[in-house]
């Protein structure tokens, strides 16, 4: 049985993985729909910035997980 700290780290890692995959799928879907439906470029920029924010969050959490495992 894992220790509580290891379980928390594993849970955070799974969350990061889901956020990365979900963000990528939503971003690609939004880009495709925007092109097909002729949405203005400002909407594409909005989706790009939202995806960038999600990826930065995932990077920060991944760094924190890595630092926890180092100690």
PDB file of N, H, CA, C and O in Angstrom:
ATOM      1  N   UNK A   1       0.840  -1.186   0.000  1.00  0.00           N
ATOM      2  CA  UNK A   1       0.000   0.000   0.000  1.00  0.00           C
ATOM      3  C   UNK A   1       0.882   1.246   0.000  1.00  0.00           C
ATOM      4  O   UNK A   1       1.889   1.315   0.705  1.00  0.00           O
ATOM      5  N   UNK A   2       0.490   2.205  -0.789  1.00  0.00           N
ATOM      6  H   UNK A   2      -0.327   2.148  -1.362  1.00  0.00           H
ATOM      7  CA  UNK A   2       1.273   3.435  -0.903  1.00  0.00           C
ATOM      8  C   UNK A   2       1.059   4.334   0.302  1.00  0.00           C
ATOM      9  O   UNK A   2       0.048   4.266   1.002  1.00  0.00           O
ATOM     10  N   UNK A   3       2.040   5.164   0.505  1.00  0.00           N
ATOM     11  H   UNK A   3       2.861   5.220  -0.063  1.00  0.00           H
ATOM     12  CA  UNK A   3       1.921   6.172   1.558  1.00  0.00           C
ATOM     13  C   UNK A   3       1.029   7.304   1.046  1.00  0.00           C
ATOM     14  O   UNK A   3       0.903   7.492  -0.164  1.00  0.00           O
ATOM     15  N   UNK A   4       0.406   8.061   1.961  1.00  0.00           N
ATOM     16  H   UNK A   4       0.509   7.908   2.944  1.00  0.00           H
ATOM     17  CA  UNK A   4      -0.487   9.150   1.538  1.00  0.00           C
ATOM     18  C   UNK A   4       0.205  10.171   0.630  1.00  0.00           C
ATOM     19  O   UNK A   4      -0.410  10.672  -0.311  1.00  0.00           O
ATOM     20  N   UNK A   5       1.462  10.481   0.899  1.00  0.00           N
ATOM     21  H   UNK A   5       1.962  10.074   1.664  1.00  0.00           H
ATOM     22  CA  UNK A   5       2.156  11.474   0.072  1.00  0.00           C
ATOM     23  C   UNK A   5       2.359  10.951  -1.355  1.00  0.00           C
ATOM     24  O   UNK A   5       2.240  11.706  -2.320  1.00  0.00           O
ATOM     25  N   UNK A   6       2.666   9.654  -1.481  1.00  0.00           N
ATOM     26  H   UNK A   6       2.763   9.041  -0.697  1.00  0.00           H
ATOM     27  CA  UNK A   6       2.822   9.064  -2.804  1.00  0.00           C
ATOM     28  C   UNK A   6       1.495   9.035  -3.545  1.00  0.00           C
ATOM     29  O   UNK A   6       1.455   9.245  -4.757  1.00  0.00           O
ATOM     30  N   UNK A   7       0.417   8.778  -2.828  1.00  0.00           N
ATOM     31  H   UNK A   7       0.450   8.607  -1.844  1.00  0.00           H
ATOM     32  CA  UNK A   7      -0.905   8.776  -3.451  1.00  0.00           C
ATOM     33  C   UNK A   7      -1.265  10.171  -3.948  1.00  0.00           C
ATOM     34  O   UNK A   7      -1.821  10.323  -5.035  1.00  0.00           O
ATOM     35  N   UNK A   8      -0.949  11.180  -3.156  1.00  0.00           N
ATOM     36  H   UNK A   8      -0.497  11.056  -2.273  1.00  0.00           H
ATOM     37  CA  UNK A   8      -1.235  12.552  -3.561  1.00  0.00           C
ATOM     38  C   UNK A   8      -0.413  12.928  -4.796  1.00  0.00           C
ATOM     39  O   UNK A   8      -0.927  13.578  -5.706  1.00  0.00           O
ATOM     40  N   UNK A   9       0.845  12.527  -4.830  1.00  0.00           N
ATOM     41  H   UNK A   9       1.262  11.999  -4.090  1.00  0.00           H
ATOM     42  CA  UNK A   9       1.693  12.815  -5.975  1.00  0.00           C
ATOM     43  C   UNK A   9       1.170  12.112  -7.221  1.00  0.00           C
ATOM     44  O   UNK A   9       1.137  12.703  -8.301  1.00  0.00           O
ATOM     45  N   UNK A  10       0.760  10.854  -7.077  1.00  0.00           N
ATOM     46  H   UNK A  10       0.786  10.374  -6.200  1.00  0.00           H
ATOM     47  CA  UNK A  10       0.204  10.115  -8.207  1.00  0.00           C
ATOM     48  C   UNK A  10      -1.087  10.760  -8.702  1.00  0.00           C
ATOM     49  O   UNK A  10      -1.328  10.832  -9.907  1.00  0.00           O
ATOM     50  N   UNK A  11      -1.914  11.228  -7.774  1.00  0.00           N
ATOM     51  H   UNK A  11      -1.718  11.170  -6.795  1.00  0.00           H
ATOM     52  CA  UNK A  11      -3.166  11.902  -8.149  1.00  0.00           C
ATOM     53  C   UNK A  11      -2.880  13.189  -8.917  1.00  0.00           C
ATOM     54  O   UNK A  11      -3.541  13.484  -9.912  1.00  0.00           O
ATOM     55  N   UNK A  12      -1.892  13.952  -8.453  1.00  0.00           N
ATOM     56  H   UNK A  12      -1.355  13.712  -7.644  1.00  0.00           H
ATOM     57  CA  UNK A  12      -1.520  15.187  -9.153  1.00  0.00           C
ATOM     58  C   UNK A  12      -0.979  14.885 -10.545  1.00  0.00           C
ATOM     59  O   UNK A  12      -1.283  15.602 -11.498  1.00  0.00           O
ATOM     60  N   UNK A  13      -0.187  13.838 -10.668  1.00  0.00           N
ATOM     61  H   UNK A  13       0.060  13.255  -9.894  1.00  0.00           H
ATOM     62  CA  UNK A  13       0.370  13.467 -11.966  1.00  0.00           C
ATOM     63  C   UNK A  13      -0.737  13.066 -12.942  1.00  0.00           C
ATOM     64  O   UNK A  13      -0.699  13.437 -14.115  1.00  0.00           O
ATOM     65  N   UNK A  14      -1.719  12.310 -12.456  1.00  0.00           N
ATOM     66  H   UNK A  14      -1.750  12.009 -11.503  1.00  0.00           H
ATOM     67  CA  UNK A  14      -2.849  11.948 -13.321  1.00  0.00           C
ATOM     68  C   UNK A  14      -3.638  13.180 -13.745  1.00  0.00           C
ATOM     69  O   UNK A  14      -4.057  13.289 -14.897  1.00  0.00           O
ATOM     70  N   UNK A  15      -3.838  14.103 -12.816  1.00  0.00           N
ATOM     71  H   UNK A  15      -3.498  14.015 -11.880  1.00  0.00           H
ATOM     72  CA  UNK A  15      -4.563  15.331 -13.136  1.00  0.00           C
ATOM     73  C   UNK A  15      -3.826  16.124 -14.214  1.00  0.00           C
ATOM     74  O   UNK A  15      -4.441  16.632 -15.152  1.00  0.00           O
ATOM     75  N   UNK A  16      -2.516  16.226 -14.074  1.00  0.00           N
ATOM     76  H   UNK A  16      -2.016  15.814 -13.312  1.00  0.00           H
ATOM     77  CA  UNK A  16      -1.721  16.938 -15.081  1.00  0.00           C
ATOM     78  C   UNK A  16      -1.874  16.260 -16.434  1.00  0.00           C
ATOM     79  O   UNK A  16      -2.044  16.934 -17.450  1.00  0.00           O
ATOM     80  N   UNK A  17      -1.814  14.937 -16.456  1.00  0.00           N
ATOM     81  H   UNK A  17      -1.675  14.389 -15.631  1.00  0.00           H
ATOM     82  CA  UNK A  17      -1.954  14.210 -17.723  1.00  0.00           C
ATOM     83  C   UNK A  17      -3.320  14.477 -18.359  1.00  0.00           C
ATOM     84  O   UNK A  17      -3.407  14.714 -19.564  1.00  0.00           O
ATOM     85  N   UNK A  18      -4.375  14.439 -17.563  1.00  0.00           N
ATOM     86  H   UNK A  18      -4.305  14.247 -16.584  1.00  0.00           H
ATOM     87  CA  UNK A  18      -5.713  14.705 -18.093  1.00  0.00           C
ATOM     88  C   UNK A  18      -5.841  16.141 -18.598  1.00  0.00           C
ATOM     89  O   UNK A  18      -6.477  16.380 -19.625  1.00  0.00           O
ATOM     90  N   UNK A  19      -5.254  17.079 -17.899  1.00  0.00           N
ATOM     91  H   UNK A  19      -4.737  16.885 -17.065  1.00  0.00           H
ATOM     92  CA  UNK A  19      -5.316  18.477 -18.325  1.00  0.00           C
ATOM     93  C   UNK A  19      -4.572  18.661 -19.651  1.00  0.00           C
ATOM     94  O   UNK A  19      -5.060  19.358 -20.541  1.00  0.00           O
ATOM     95  N   UNK A  20      -3.418  18.054 -19.787  1.00  0.00           N
ATOM     96  H   UNK A  20      -3.021  17.487 -19.064  1.00  0.00           H
ATOM     97  CA  UNK A  20      -2.651  18.189 -21.028  1.00  0.00           C
ATOM     98  C   UNK A  20      -3.419  17.587 -22.202  1.00  0.00           C
ATOM     99  O   UNK A  20      -3.558  18.220 -23.248  1.00  0.00           O
ATOM    100  N   UNK A  21      -3.911  16.374 -22.028  1.00  0.00           N
ATOM    101  H   UNK A  21      -3.798  15.859 -21.178  1.00  0.00           H
ATOM    102  CA  UNK A  21      -4.644  15.708 -23.116  1.00  0.00           C
ATOM    103  C   UNK A  21      -5.938  16.453 -23.433  1.00  0.00           C
ATOM    104  O   UNK A  21      -6.249  16.700 -24.598  1.00  0.00           O
ATOM    105  N   UNK A  22      -6.683  16.809 -22.398  1.00  0.00           N
ATOM    106  H   UNK A  22      -6.430  16.609 -21.451  1.00  0.00           H
ATOM    107  CA  UNK A  22      -7.941  17.523 -22.622  1.00  0.00           C
ATOM    108  C   UNK A  22      -7.746  18.870 -23.278  1.00  0.00           C
ATOM    109  O   UNK A  22      -8.506  19.252 -24.168  1.00  0.00           O
ATOM    110  N   UNK A  23      -6.724  19.592 -22.841  1.00  0.00           N
ATOM    111  H   UNK A  23      -6.106  19.282 -22.119  1.00  0.00           H
ATOM    112  CA  UNK A  23      -6.439  20.898 -23.438  1.00  0.00           C
ATOM    113  C   UNK A  23      -6.093  20.752 -24.912  1.00  0.00           C
ATOM    114  O   UNK A  23      -6.575  21.512 -25.751  1.00  0.00           O
ATOM    115  N   UNK A  24      -5.261  19.776 -25.216  1.00  0.00           N
ATOM    116  H   UNK A  24      -4.870  19.159 -24.534  1.00  0.00           H
ATOM    117  CA  UNK A  24      -4.859  19.589 -26.611  1.00  0.00           C
ATOM    118  C   UNK A  24      -6.057  19.234 -27.492  1.00  0.00           C
ATOM    119  O   UNK A  24      -6.202  19.768 -28.591  1.00  0.00           O
ATOM    120  N   UNK A  25      -6.911  18.336 -27.009  1.00  0.00           N
ATOM    121  H   UNK A  25      -6.793  17.902 -26.116  1.00  0.00           H
ATOM    122  CA  UNK A  25      -8.084  17.951 -27.793  1.00  0.00           C
ATOM    123  C   UNK A  25      -9.050  19.120 -27.974  1.00  0.00           C
ATOM    124  O   UNK A  25      -9.552  19.350 -29.074  1.00  0.00           O
ATOM    125  N   UNK A  26      -9.307  19.852 -26.899  1.00  0.00           N
ATOM    126  H   UNK A  26      -8.900  19.666 -26.006  1.00  0.00           H
ATOM    127  CA  UNK A  26     -10.204  21.003 -27.012  1.00  0.00           C
ATOM    128  C   UNK A  26      -9.630  22.087 -27.910  1.00  0.00           C
ATOM    129  O   UNK A  26     -10.356  22.698 -28.695  1.00  0.00           O
ATOM    130  N   UNK A  27      -8.325  22.327 -27.798  1.00  0.00           N
ATOM    131  H   UNK A  27      -7.735  21.831 -27.160  1.00  0.00           H
ATOM    132  CA  UNK A  27      -7.696  23.349 -28.622  1.00  0.00           C
ATOM    133  C   UNK A  27      -7.772  22.969 -30.109  1.00  0.00           C
ATOM    134  O   UNK A  27      -8.115  23.796 -30.954  1.00  0.00           O
ATOM    135  N   UNK A  28      -7.446  21.708 -30.410  1.00  0.00           N
ATOM    136  H   UNK A  28      -7.166  21.037 -29.723  1.00  0.00           H
ATOM    137  CA  UNK A  28      -7.516  21.275 -31.817  1.00  0.00           C
ATOM    138  C   UNK A  28      -8.943  21.328 -32.332  1.00  0.00           C
ATOM    139  O   UNK A  28      -9.176  21.724 -33.475  1.00  0.00           O
ATOM    140  N   UNK A  29      -9.903  20.932 -31.502  1.00  0.00           N
ATOM    141  H   UNK A  29      -9.714  20.610 -30.574  1.00  0.00           H
ATOM    142  CA  UNK A  29     -11.303  20.994 -31.905  1.00  0.00           C
ATOM    143  C   UNK A  29     -11.768  22.421 -32.149  1.00  0.00           C
ATOM    144  O   UNK A  29     -12.495  22.687 -33.106  1.00  0.00           O
ATOM    145  N   UNK A  30     -11.350  23.334 -31.286  1.00  0.00           N
ATOM    146  H   UNK A  30     -10.760  23.118 -30.509  1.00  0.00           H
ATOM    147  CA  UNK A  30     -11.735  24.738 -31.451  1.00  0.00           C
ATOM    148  C   UNK A  30     -11.113  25.326 -32.715  1.00  0.00           C
ATOM    149  O   UNK A  30     -11.758  26.097 -33.425  1.00  0.00           O
ATOM    150  N   UNK A  31      -9.865  24.964 -32.995  1.00  0.00           N
ATOM    151  H   UNK A  31      -9.341  24.338 -32.418  1.00  0.00           H
ATOM    152  CA  UNK A  31      -9.218  25.460 -34.209  1.00  0.00           C
ATOM    153  C   UNK A  31      -9.926  24.942 -35.460  1.00  0.00           C
ATOM    154  O   UNK A  31     -10.123  25.680 -36.425  1.00  0.00           O
ATOM    155  N   UNK A  32     -10.302  23.672 -35.430  1.00  0.00           N
ATOM    156  H   UNK A  32     -10.141  23.072 -34.646  1.00  0.00           H
ATOM    157  CA  UNK A  32     -11.001  23.083 -36.568  1.00  0.00           C
ATOM    158  C   UNK A  32     -12.370  23.731 -36.764  1.00  0.00           C
ATOM    159  O   UNK A  32     -12.723  24.133 -37.873  1.00  0.00           O
ATOM    160  N   UNK A  33     -13.139  23.828 -35.674  1.00  0.00           N
ATOM    161  H   UNK A  33     -12.852  23.501 -34.773  1.00  0.00           H
ATOM    162  CA  UNK A  33     -14.465  24.433 -35.778  1.00  0.00           C
ATOM    163  C   UNK A  33     -14.385  25.899 -36.201  1.00  0.00           C
ATOM    164  O   UNK A  33     -15.195  26.366 -37.002  1.00  0.00           O
ATOM    165  N   UNK A  34     -13.417  26.609 -35.664  1.00  0.00           N
ATOM    166  H   UNK A  34     -12.760  26.230 -35.013  1.00  0.00           H
ATOM    167  CA  UNK A  34     -13.259  28.012 -36.038  1.00  0.00           C
ATOM    168  C   UNK A  34     -12.983  28.180 -37.519  1.00  0.00           C
ATOM    169  O   UNK A  34     -13.507  29.094 -38.156  1.00  0.00           O
ATOM    170  N   UNK A  35     -12.160  27.299 -38.066  1.00  0.00           N
ATOM    171  H   UNK A  35     -11.734  26.557 -37.548  1.00  0.00           H
ATOM    172  CA  UNK A  35     -11.873  27.363 -39.501  1.00  0.00           C
ATOM    173  C   UNK A  35     -13.071  26.985 -40.350  1.00  0.00           C
ATOM    174  O   UNK A  35     -13.314  27.597 -41.390  1.00  0.00           O
ATOM    175  N   UNK A  36     -13.817  25.988 -39.921  1.00  0.00           N
ATOM    176  H   UNK A  36     -13.620  25.490 -39.077  1.00  0.00           H
ATOM    177  CA  UNK A  36     -14.976  25.525 -40.686  1.00  0.00           C
ATOM    178  C   UNK A  36     -16.140  26.510 -40.623  1.00  0.00           C
ATOM    179  O   UNK A  36     -16.872  26.676 -41.599  1.00  0.00           O
ATOM    180  N   UNK A  37     -16.307  27.158 -39.483  1.00  0.00           N
ATOM    181  H   UNK A  37     -15.712  27.023 -38.690  1.00  0.00           H
ATOM    182  CA  UNK A  37     -17.450  28.042 -39.298  1.00  0.00           C
ATOM    183  C   UNK A  37     -17.121  29.507 -39.559  1.00  0.00           C
ATOM    184  O   UNK A  37     -18.002  30.365 -39.499  1.00  0.00           O
ATOM    185  N   UNK A  38     -15.865  29.790 -39.846  1.00  0.00           N
ATOM    186  H   UNK A  38     -15.150  29.093 -39.895  1.00  0.00           H
ATOM    187  CA  UNK A  38     -15.479  31.155 -40.176  1.00  0.00           C
ATOM    188  C   UNK A  38     -15.488  32.112 -38.990  1.00  0.00           C
ATOM    189  O   UNK A  38     -15.825  33.287 -39.141  1.00  0.00           O
ATOM    190  N   UNK A  39     -15.121  31.615 -37.816  1.00  0.00           N
ATOM    191  H   UNK A  39     -14.847  30.661 -37.694  1.00  0.00           H
ATOM    192  CA  UNK A  39     -15.074  32.469 -36.638  1.00  0.00           C
ATOM    193  C   UNK A  39     -13.996  33.529 -36.790  1.00  0.00           C
ATOM    194  O   UNK A  39     -12.993  33.294 -37.464  1.00  0.00           O
ATOM    195  N   UNK A  40     -14.184  34.696 -36.173  1.00  0.00           N
ATOM    196  H   UNK A  40     -14.999  34.887 -35.625  1.00  0.00           H
ATOM    197  CA  UNK A  40     -13.151  35.747 -36.235  1.00  0.00           C
ATOM    198  C   UNK A  40     -11.844  35.281 -35.585  1.00  0.00           C
ATOM    199  O   UNK A  40     -11.836  34.381 -34.746  1.00  0.00           O
ATOM    200  N   UNK A  41     -10.757  35.908 -35.987  1.00  0.00           N
ATOM    201  H   UNK A  41     -10.764  36.639 -36.669  1.00  0.00           H
ATOM    202  CA  UNK A  41      -9.433  35.540 -35.501  1.00  0.00           C
ATOM    203  C   UNK A  41      -9.315  35.777 -33.991  1.00  0.00           C
ATOM    204  O   UNK A  41      -8.555  35.082 -33.317  1.00  0.00           O
ATOM    205  N   UNK A  42     -10.050  36.740 -33.461  1.00  0.00           N
ATOM    206  H   UNK A  42     -10.667  37.305 -34.008  1.00  0.00           H
ATOM    207  CA  UNK A  42      -9.955  37.011 -32.020  1.00  0.00           C
ATOM    208  C   UNK A  42     -10.403  35.815 -31.196  1.00  0.00           C
ATOM    209  O   UNK A  42      -9.927  35.637 -30.075  1.00  0.00           O
ATOM    210  N   UNK A  43     -11.309  34.985 -31.719  1.00  0.00           N
ATOM    211  H   UNK A  43     -11.696  35.130 -32.629  1.00  0.00           H
ATOM    212  CA  UNK A  43     -11.704  33.776 -31.004  1.00  0.00           C
ATOM    213  C   UNK A  43     -10.587  32.738 -31.021  1.00  0.00           C
ATOM    214  O   UNK A  43     -10.363  32.038 -30.033  1.00  0.00           O
ATOM    215  N   UNK A  44      -9.893  32.647 -32.144  1.00  0.00           N
ATOM    216  H   UNK A  44     -10.075  33.216 -32.946  1.00  0.00           H
ATOM    217  CA  UNK A  44      -8.749  31.734 -32.211  1.00  0.00           C
ATOM    218  C   UNK A  44      -7.684  32.158 -31.209  1.00  0.00           C
ATOM    219  O   UNK A  44      -7.086  31.311 -30.545  1.00  0.00           O
ATOM    220  N   UNK A  45      -7.445  33.443 -31.094  1.00  0.00           N
ATOM    221  H   UNK A  45      -7.931  34.131 -31.632  1.00  0.00           H
ATOM    222  CA  UNK A  45      -6.476  33.947 -30.125  1.00  0.00           C
ATOM    223  C   UNK A  45      -6.925  33.638 -28.699  1.00  0.00           C
ATOM    224  O   UNK A  45      -6.104  33.288 -27.851  1.00  0.00           O
ATOM    225  N   UNK A  46      -8.210  33.764 -28.437  1.00  0.00           N
ATOM    226  H   UNK A  46      -8.877  34.049 -29.126  1.00  0.00           H
ATOM    227  CA  UNK A  46      -8.740  33.447 -27.112  1.00  0.00           C
ATOM    228  C   UNK A  46      -8.503  31.973 -26.765  1.00  0.00           C
ATOM    229  O   UNK A  46      -8.078  31.659 -25.654  1.00  0.00           O
ATOM    230  N   UNK A  47      -8.774  31.077 -27.706  1.00  0.00           N
ATOM    231  H   UNK A  47      -9.120  31.332 -28.609  1.00  0.00           H
ATOM    232  CA  UNK A  47      -8.524  29.654 -27.472  1.00  0.00           C
ATOM    233  C   UNK A  47      -7.033  29.371 -27.305  1.00  0.00           C
ATOM    234  O   UNK A  47      -6.645  28.541 -26.483  1.00  0.00           O
ATOM    235  N   UNK A  48      -6.203  30.054 -28.078  1.00  0.00           N
ATOM    236  H   UNK A  48      -6.518  30.729 -28.747  1.00  0.00           H
ATOM    237  CA  UNK A  48      -4.757  29.882 -27.944  1.00  0.00           C
ATOM    238  C   UNK A  48      -4.275  30.306 -26.562  1.00  0.00           C
ATOM    239  O   UNK A  48      -3.469  29.610 -25.943  1.00  0.00           O
ATOM    240  N   UNK A  49      -4.758  31.430 -26.082  1.00  0.00           N
ATOM    241  H   UNK A  49      -5.413  31.995 -26.584  1.00  0.00           H
ATOM    242  CA  UNK A  49      -4.342  31.907 -24.761  1.00  0.00           C
ATOM    243  C   UNK A  49      -4.843  30.996 -23.637  1.00  0.00           C
ATOM    244  O   UNK A  49      -4.135  30.769 -22.656  1.00  0.00           O
ATOM    245  N   UNK A  50      -6.052  30.482 -23.781  1.00  0.00           N
ATOM    246  H   UNK A  50      -6.627  30.667 -24.578  1.00  0.00           H
ATOM    247  CA  UNK A  50      -6.582  29.550 -22.773  1.00  0.00           C
ATOM    248  C   UNK A  50      -5.755  28.260 -22.754  1.00  0.00           C
ATOM    249  O   UNK A  50      -5.451  27.732 -21.684  1.00  0.00           O
ATOM    250  N   UNK A  51      -5.395  27.757 -23.931  1.00  0.00           N
ATOM    251  H   UNK A  51      -5.642  28.186 -24.800  1.00  0.00           H
ATOM    252  CA  UNK A  51      -4.565  26.549 -23.997  1.00  0.00           C
ATOM    253  C   UNK A  51      -3.184  26.819 -23.413  1.00  0.00           C
ATOM    254  O   UNK A  51      -2.633  25.975 -22.706  1.00  0.00           O
ATOM    255  N   UNK A  52      -2.630  27.972 -23.700  1.00  0.00           N
ATOM    256  H   UNK A  52      -3.078  28.658 -24.274  1.00  0.00           H
ATOM    257  CA  UNK A  52      -1.322  28.331 -23.162  1.00  0.00           C
ATOM    258  C   UNK A  52      -1.362  28.399 -21.638  1.00  0.00           C
ATOM    259  O   UNK A  52      -0.435  27.937 -20.972  1.00  0.00           O
ATOM    260  N   UNK A  53      -2.419  28.967 -21.087  1.00  0.00           N
ATOM    261  H   UNK A  53      -3.172  29.343 -21.628  1.00  0.00           H
ATOM    262  CA  UNK A  53      -2.561  29.038 -19.628  1.00  0.00           C
ATOM    263  C   UNK A  53      -2.644  27.639 -19.018  1.00  0.00           C
ATOM    264  O   UNK A  53      -2.039  27.380 -17.978  1.00  0.00           O
ATOM    265  N   UNK A  54      -3.382  26.747 -19.654  1.00  0.00           N
ATOM    266  H   UNK A  54      -3.873  26.958 -20.499  1.00  0.00           H
ATOM    267  CA  UNK A  54      -3.495  25.379 -19.143  1.00  0.00           C
ATOM    268  C   UNK A  54      -2.151  24.662 -19.206  1.00  0.00           C
ATOM    269  O   UNK A  54      -1.803  23.926 -18.283  1.00  0.00           O
ATOM    270  N   UNK A  55      -1.390  24.867 -20.283  1.00  0.00           N
ATOM    271  H   UNK A  55      -1.673  25.465 -21.033  1.00  0.00           H
ATOM    272  CA  UNK A  55      -0.086  24.217 -20.407  1.00  0.00           C
ATOM    273  C   UNK A  55       0.912  24.782 -19.395  1.00  0.00           C
ATOM    274  O   UNK A  55       1.729  24.039 -18.852  1.00  0.00           O
ATOM    275  N   UNK A  56       0.853  26.065 -19.145  1.00  0.00           N
ATOM    276  H   UNK A  56       0.189  26.669 -19.587  1.00  0.00           H
ATOM    277  CA  UNK A  56       1.742  26.656 -18.137  1.00  0.00           C
ATOM    278  C   UNK A  56       1.395  26.109 -16.757  1.00  0.00           C
ATOM    279  O   UNK A  56       2.292  25.793 -15.976  1.00  0.00           O
ATOM    280  N   UNK A  57       0.106  25.992 -16.449  1.00  0.00           N
ATOM    281  H   UNK A  57      -0.623  26.249 -17.084  1.00  0.00           H
ATOM    282  CA  UNK A  57      -0.307  25.403 -15.174  1.00  0.00           C
ATOM    283  C   UNK A  57       0.228  23.976 -15.049  1.00  0.00           C
ATOM    284  O   UNK A  57       0.753  23.593 -14.003  1.00  0.00           O
ATOM    285  N   UNK A  58       0.090  23.193 -16.122  1.00  0.00           N
ATOM    286  H   UNK A  58      -0.336  23.505 -16.971  1.00  0.00           H
ATOM    287  CA  UNK A  58       0.575  21.812 -16.097  1.00  0.00           C
ATOM    288  C   UNK A  58       2.089  21.762 -15.899  1.00  0.00           C
ATOM    289  O   UNK A  58       2.595  20.889 -15.195  1.00  0.00           O
ATOM    290  N   UNK A  59       2.804  22.686 -16.512  1.00  0.00           N
ATOM    291  H   UNK A  59       2.393  23.396 -17.084  1.00  0.00           H
ATOM    292  CA  UNK A  59       4.259  22.734 -16.355  1.00  0.00           C
ATOM    293  C   UNK A  59       4.638  23.056 -14.912  1.00  0.00           C
ATOM    294  O   UNK A  59       5.547  22.441 -14.355  1.00  0.00           O
ATOM    295  N   UNK A  60       3.949  24.009 -14.313  1.00  0.00           N
ATOM    296  H   UNK A  60       3.211  24.509 -14.765  1.00  0.00           H
ATOM    297  CA  UNK A  60       4.237  24.387 -12.927  1.00  0.00           C
ATOM    298  C   UNK A  60       3.960  23.221 -11.982  1.00  0.00           C
ATOM    299  O   UNK A  60       4.769  22.934 -11.100  1.00  0.00           O
ATOM    300  N   UNK A  61       2.832  22.552 -12.157  1.00  0.00           N
ATOM    301  H   UNK A  61       2.175  22.784 -12.874  1.00  0.00           H
ATOM    302  CA  UNK A  61       2.501  21.424 -11.281  1.00  0.00           C
ATOM    303  C   UNK A  61       3.487  20.273 -11.498  1.00  0.00           C
ATOM    304  O   UNK A  61       3.887  19.616 -10.537  1.00  0.00           O
ATOM    305  N   UNK A  62       3.875  20.028 -12.728  1.00  0.00           N
ATOM    306  H   UNK A  62       3.549  20.562 -13.508  1.00  0.00           H
ATOM    307  CA  UNK A  62       4.866  18.985 -13.010  1.00  0.00           C
ATOM    308  C   UNK A  62       6.193  19.310 -12.349  1.00  0.00           C
ATOM    309  O   UNK A  62       6.849  18.419 -11.810  1.00  0.00           O
ATOM    310  N   UNK A  63       6.595  20.567 -12.384  1.00  0.00           N
ATOM    311  H   UNK A  63       6.062  21.291 -12.823  1.00  0.00           H
ATOM    312  CA  UNK A  63       7.832  20.976 -11.717  1.00  0.00           C
ATOM    313  C   UNK A  63       7.736  20.748 -10.214  1.00  0.00           C
ATOM    314  O   UNK A  63       8.688  20.274  -9.595  1.00  0.00           O
ATOM    315  N   UNK A  64       6.588  21.084  -9.624  1.00  0.00           N
ATOM    316  H   UNK A  64       5.814  21.468 -10.127  1.00  0.00           H
ATOM    317  CA  UNK A  64       6.403  20.874  -8.189  1.00  0.00           C
ATOM    318  C   UNK A  64       6.459  19.390  -7.838  1.00  0.00           C
ATOM    319  O   UNK A  64       7.038  19.021  -6.817  1.00  0.00           O
ATOM    320  N   UNK A  65       5.866  18.535  -8.668  1.00  0.00           N
ATOM    321  H   UNK A  65       5.395  18.834  -9.498  1.00  0.00           H
ATOM    322  CA  UNK A  65       5.924  17.099  -8.441  1.00  0.00           C
ATOM    323  C   UNK A  65       7.377  16.627  -8.504  1.00  0.00           C
ATOM    324  O   UNK A  65       7.819  15.846  -7.661  1.00  0.00           O
ATOM    325  N   UNK A  66       8.095  17.094  -9.480  1.00  0.00           N
ATOM    326  H   UNK A  66       7.736  17.729 -10.164  1.00  0.00           H
ATOM    327  CA  UNK A  66       9.505  16.703  -9.638  1.00  0.00           C
ATOM    328  C   UNK A  66      10.314  17.125  -8.416  1.00  0.00           C
ATOM    329  O   UNK A  66      11.135  16.356  -7.917  1.00  0.00           O
ATOM    330  N   UNK A  67      10.084  18.351  -7.931  1.00  0.00           N
ATOM    331  H   UNK A  67       9.417  18.976  -8.336  1.00  0.00           H
ATOM    332  CA  UNK A  67      10.815  18.833  -6.757  1.00  0.00           C
ATOM    333  C   UNK A  67      10.471  18.024  -5.500  1.00  0.00           C
ATOM    334  O   UNK A  67      11.339  17.771  -4.664  1.00  0.00           O
ATOM    335  N   UNK A  68       9.211  17.622  -5.371  1.00  0.00           N
ATOM    336  H   UNK A  68       8.505  17.828  -6.050  1.00  0.00           H
ATOM    337  CA  UNK A  68       8.810  16.806  -4.228  1.00  0.00           C
ATOM    338  C   UNK A  68       9.511  15.448  -4.256  1.00  0.00           C
ATOM    339  O   UNK A  68       9.914  14.931  -3.214  1.00  0.00           O
ATOM    340  N   UNK A  69       9.652  14.889  -5.425  1.00  0.00           N
ATOM    341  H   UNK A  69       9.325  15.310  -6.271  1.00  0.00           H
ATOM    342  CA  UNK A  69      10.284  13.568  -5.541  1.00  0.00           C
ATOM    343  C   UNK A  69      11.786  13.647  -5.318  1.00  0.00           C
ATOM    344  O   UNK A  69      12.410  12.640  -4.982  1.00  0.00           O
ATOM    345  N   UNK A  70      12.381  14.828  -5.499  1.00  0.00           N
ATOM    346  H   UNK A  70      11.874  15.646  -5.772  1.00  0.00           H
ATOM    347  CA  UNK A  70      13.814  14.985  -5.280  1.00  0.00           C
ATOM    348  C   UNK A  70      14.168  14.980  -3.801  1.00  0.00           C
ATOM    349  O   UNK A  70      15.281  14.609  -3.428  1.00  0.00           O
ATOM    350  N   UNK A  71      13.236  15.386  -2.966  1.00  0.00           N
ATOM    351  H   UNK A  71      12.332  15.687  -3.270  1.00  0.00           H
ATOM    352  CA  UNK A  71      13.530  15.468  -1.535  1.00  0.00           C
ATOM    353  C   UNK A  71      13.123  14.215  -0.802  1.00  0.00           C
ATOM    354  O   UNK A  71      13.304  14.124   0.413  1.00  0.00           O
TER     355      UNK A  71
END
